[in-house]
């Protein structure tokens, strides 16, 4: 991931940690004065873990909606780009030979180059946001699973539990998870190169052969 995406992830982590601290605070008063802060009443622990579960469940849905919105923007961007390519190549094909010849190839080639650069910049922006939301959603899902697992174990425990069992650290996926983002970047870049080569080759074929 690049620096911009990492910045989005850090912001999501800070917000989640703040929400988690507020959730755990539900039971904080119940165990700070009990056994030197080492145990907490089960009801207070259940309330705190329930709040953590709800927090990360909501965050997971929020990040999913944000990722879906970015996907829709990408689809609209691709659709608009292909329509633009179709219009340009159609105009080149329908232009009379007296107006547009092989020596004028620089004009459509330059226009196509600028269009591909603008398209790449737009796709890169949306792809960074999409990957950032996907990463944050994965973090919230892992943290949600940990909190839910501790809540299930809490129900089968005694009247008091260790305070450490109430704390749910923010979870992050392993480094191998980031490989999917690198593959996504590689696929989009290869697609961009392919469409550029195809569009320029089509313009050459129309004007010069």
C-alpha positions as CSV (number, residue, x, y, z in Angstrom):
1,X,0.0,0.0,0.0
2,X,1.2,3.5,-0.6
3,X,1.5,6.3,1.9
4,X,-1.9,7.8,1.2
5,X,-3.7,4.5,1.8
6,X,-1.6,3.9,5.0
7,X,-2.7,7.3,6.3
8,X,-6.4,6.3,5.8
9,X,-5.7,3.1,7.7
10,X,-4.1,4.9,10.6
11,X,-7.1,7.2,10.9
12,X,-9.5,4.2,11.0
13,X,-7.4,2.6,13.6
14,X,-7.3,5.7,15.8
15,X,-11.1,6.1,15.5
16,X,-11.7,2.5,16.3
17,X,-9.3,2.5,19.3
18,X,-11.1,5.6,20.6
19,X,-14.5,3.8,20.3
20,X,-13.1,0.7,21.9
21,X,-11.8,2.7,24.9
22,X,-15.3,4.2,25.4
23,X,-16.9,0.8,25.2
24,X,-14.5,-0.8,27.7
25,X,-15.1,2.2,30.0
26,X,-18.6,0.8,30.6
27,X,-17.2,-1.7,33.0
28,X,-14.1,0.2,34.0
29,X,-15.5,1.5,37.3
30,X,-16.5,-2.0,38.3
31,X,-13.0,-3.5,38.3
32,X,-10.7,-0.6,39.1
33,X,-11.3,-0.9,42.8
34,X,-11.7,-4.7,42.9
35,X,-8.6,-6.7,43.6
36,X,-6.3,-3.9,42.5
37,X,-8.0,-3.7,39.1
38,X,-7.3,-7.3,38.2
39,X,-10.9,-8.6,38.0
40,X,-14.2,-7.3,36.8
41,X,-17.8,-8.3,37.5
42,X,-19.2,-10.5,34.8
43,X,-22.2,-8.3,34.1
44,X,-20.0,-5.2,33.6
45,X,-17.6,-7.2,31.4
46,X,-20.5,-8.5,29.3
47,X,-21.7,-5.0,28.8
48,X,-18.3,-3.7,27.8
49,X,-17.7,-6.6,25.4
50,X,-21.2,-6.2,24.0
51,X,-20.5,-2.5,23.3
52,X,-17.2,-3.5,21.6
53,X,-19.0,-6.0,19.4
54,X,-21.7,-3.5,18.4
55,X,-19.0,-0.9,17.7
56,X,-17.0,-3.1,15.3
57,X,-20.2,-4.5,13.7
58,X,-21.3,-1.0,12.9
59,X,-17.8,-0.1,11.6
60,X,-17.7,-3.2,9.5
61,X,-21.0,-2.2,7.8
62,X,-19.8,1.4,7.4
63,X,-16.6,0.3,5.7
64,X,-18.5,-2.1,3.4
65,X,-20.9,0.7,2.3
66,X,-17.9,3.0,1.7
67,X,-16.1,0.3,-0.4
68,X,-19.3,-0.5,-2.4
69,X,-19.6,3.3,-3.2
70,X,-16.0,3.3,-4.4
71,X,-16.7,0.3,-6.6
72,X,-19.7,2.0,-8.2
73,X,-17.5,5.1,-8.9
74,X,-14.9,2.9,-10.5
75,X,-17.6,1.2,-12.7
76,X,-18.9,4.6,-13.8
77,X,-15.4,5.8,-14.5
78,X,-14.7,2.7,-16.7
79,X,-17.9,3.1,-18.5
80,X,-17.3,6.8,-19.3
81,X,-13.7,6.0,-20.4
82,X,-14.8,3.3,-22.8
83,X,-17.5,5.6,-24.2
84,X,-14.8,8.3,-24.7
85,X,-12.6,5.8,-26.6
86,X,-15.5,4.7,-28.7
87,X,-16.3,8.3,-29.7
88,X,-12.6,9.2,-30.5
89,X,-12.0,6.1,-32.6
90,X,-15.4,6.5,-34.3
91,X,-14.6,10.1,-35.2
92,X,-11.2,9.1,-36.6
93,X,-12.8,6.3,-38.7
94,X,-15.5,8.6,-40.1
95,X,-13.2,11.6,-40.9
96,X,-12.7,12.1,-44.6
97,X,-9.2,11.2,-45.9
98,X,-8.7,14.8,-47.0
99,X,-8.9,16.1,-43.4
100,X,-7.2,13.4,-41.4
101,X,-4.3,11.3,-42.8
102,X,-1.5,9.2,-41.5
103,X,0.7,12.3,-40.9
104,X,-1.9,13.6,-38.6
105,X,-1.7,10.6,-36.3
106,X,-0.1,12.6,-33.6
107,X,-3.4,14.4,-32.9
108,X,-5.5,11.3,-31.9
109,X,-2.5,9.6,-30.4
110,X,-1.9,12.7,-28.2
111,X,-5.5,12.9,-27.2
112,X,-5.6,9.2,-26.3
113,X,-2.4,9.6,-24.2
114,X,-3.9,12.5,-22.2
115,X,-7.1,10.6,-21.7
116,X,-5.3,7.5,-20.4
117,X,-3.2,9.6,-18.0
118,X,-6.3,11.3,-16.7
119,X,-8.0,7.9,-16.4
120,X,-5.1,6.4,-14.6
121,X,-5.0,9.3,-12.1
122,X,-8.7,8.9,-11.4
123,X,-8.5,5.1,-11.1
124,X,-5.5,5.4,-8.7
125,X,-7.4,7.7,-6.4
126,X,-10.5,5.5,-6.2
127,X,-8.4,2.4,-5.9
128,X,-6.4,3.8,-3.0
129,X,-9.7,4.6,-1.2
130,X,-11.2,1.2,-2.0
131,X,-8.2,-0.7,-0.8
132,X,-8.1,1.5,2.4
133,X,-11.7,0.8,3.2
134,X,-11.2,-2.9,2.5
135,X,-8.3,-3.0,4.8
136,X,-10.1,-1.2,7.6
137,X,-13.1,-3.5,7.2
138,X,-10.9,-6.5,7.6
139,X,-9.4,-5.0,10.7
140,X,-12.8,-4.4,12.2
141,X,-14.0,-7.9,11.3
142,X,-11.0,-9.5,13.0
143,X,-11.5,-7.3,16.1
144,X,-15.3,-8.1,16.0
145,X,-14.5,-11.9,15.9
146,X,-12.1,-11.6,18.9
147,X,-14.6,-9.6,20.9
148,X,-17.5,-12.0,20.1
149,X,-15.3,-15.0,21.0
150,X,-14.4,-13.5,24.4
151,X,-18.1,-12.7,25.0
152,X,-19.0,-16.3,24.4
153,X,-16.3,-17.5,26.8
154,X,-17.5,-15.0,29.4
155,X,-21.0,-16.4,29.5
156,X,-19.6,-19.8,30.6
157,X,-17.3,-18.2,33.3
158,X,-17.8,-17.2,36.9
159,X,-19.2,-14.1,38.5
160,X,-15.8,-12.3,38.1
161,X,-13.3,-12.4,35.2
162,X,-9.8,-11.1,34.6
163,X,-9.7,-7.5,33.5
164,X,-7.4,-8.6,30.6
165,X,-10.2,-10.7,29.2
166,X,-12.4,-7.6,28.8
167,X,-9.8,-5.7,26.8
168,X,-10.0,-6.3,23.1
169,X,-6.9,-5.0,21.2
170,X,-7.4,-3.7,17.7
171,X,-6.6,-6.5,15.2
172,X,-4.8,-6.2,11.9
173,X,-4.5,-8.8,9.2
174,X,-1.1,-10.4,8.4
175,X,1.3,-9.0,5.9
176,X,0.2,-11.6,3.4
177,X,-3.2,-10.0,3.2
178,X,-1.6,-6.9,1.6
179,X,-0.6,-9.0,-1.4
180,X,-4.2,-8.8,-2.8
181,X,-3.9,-5.0,-3.0
182,X,-0.6,-5.3,-5.0
183,X,-2.3,-7.7,-7.4
184,X,-5.2,-5.3,-7.8
185,X,-2.8,-2.5,-8.7
186,X,-0.9,-4.7,-11.1
187,X,-4.1,-5.8,-12.9
188,X,-5.4,-2.2,-13.3
189,X,-2.0,-1.0,-14.6
190,X,-1.8,-3.9,-17.1
191,X,-5.3,-3.2,-18.2
192,X,-4.4,0.5,-18.7
193,X,-1.4,-0.4,-20.8
194,X,-3.4,-2.8,-22.9
195,X,-6.2,-0.3,-23.6
196,X,-3.7,2.3,-24.6
197,X,-1.8,0.0,-26.9
198,X,-5.1,-1.1,-28.5
199,X,-6.5,2.4,-29.0
200,X,-3.3,3.7,-30.6
201,X,-3.0,0.6,-32.8
202,X,-6.6,1.1,-33.9
203,X,-5.9,4.7,-34.8
204,X,-2.8,3.7,-36.7
205,X,-4.8,1.0,-38.6
206,X,-7.5,3.4,-39.5
207,X,-5.3,6.3,-40.7
208,X,-2.3,4.6,-42.2
209,X,-3.6,1.3,-43.7
